Amino acid sequence: MKKILLTLSLAGIAFFSSMAHANKPVALWLCSDFLEVNETVQPTALGFVAAVNHKGNVQEAVLDVDGVAKLQPTVVTYCKENPKVALRDALVQANGQVIKQ
């Protein structure tokens, strides 16, 4: 499990550092920033957002891959409708919608 988390972390860091808005911490991303990310990497981005708090500190040691995969379609839909909303807020909103279903 530690190897998977380390691999995801390194892959995420490498990917996000090559992006145009890489100087913006993931904790501060808007939905519009998230929608610019390639669809294949969006689950990893959501995982980072779910694990990192507003101050940019990691608050979750384990990434819930299945939970993130369930939330991705809902977050994408919400972000397309609300591109100026903080991605963390969109994730919370999507999480509430998935739980209600």
N, C-alpha and C positions, 0 to 999 in steps of 0.2 A: 504494500500500500504506500509506503514511504517513497518507493521508486516511482510510482505513478504520480504522486503529488509533486515530487522533485522534477520529473520530466515535464509535467504540465506547467509548472512554474517557469522552468527554463524556456520552454517553447513559447509561453505567453510573453515572457520578458523580451525574447528575441523578436517576436512578431510585433508587439506593441511599440518597441523602440524604433521600428522601421516605419511607423505610420506618421502621417503629417501632423497629427495632434498628439504625438507621443510626449510632448512636454507638459501635457495636461494630465494630472493624476487620474487614474481610473475612477477613484471615488468621486471625482467632480464631473464625470462624463454626463452629457445630455443624451437624450434618445437619438438626436441627430448624429452624434458621434458614434453611437452603437450601430446605427443603420449603415454607416460607411464601412463597417467591418465586413469582411467576406463572410458569407453565410456559414461556411465550414468552420470558422473560428468563433462565431457568435456564442456557442455554448461555453467555450473557454473564457470569453470575455464576461459572460454572466456569472461564471464560477468565481472569477476574480472579484467582481462587484459584490457578490454574495459574501465573500470571505473577508473583504476589506471594509473597515468602518469609515466614517466621514473624515477622520483625521489621517487616513492612509495607512493605518496599522492593521495588521492581520488579526482578525478576531476569531476566525474559524480555522482550526488546524486540519480539518478533513473536508474535502470537496464532495458534495452530494451530487454525483454525476447524473444519477437517474432523476433527481429532483430538478436539476437544471434543464435536462432534456425535456421534461414535461412542461416547464415554464416558457421555454424559448418561443413557441408559436404565439402564446398569449402576449409576451413582452413585445415581440415584433409588431403584432397588430396594434397594441397600445401605443408603441413608439411612432408608428406611421401616422396615427391619429393625433399624437401629442409630441411633436419633435422637440419642443423646448423644455419638456419636463426632465428633471434629473433622472438618470437611469436607475439609481437606487430607489427612487420613489416609484418608478414604473415597475421595478421588480417586486416591491412590496404590494403594489396594486394587483399585479398579475398573480402573485402568490395567494392573495385573498380570493381572486376569481377562481383559481384552480381548486382551492380548498372547498369553496361553495358548491362546485360541480359534483 
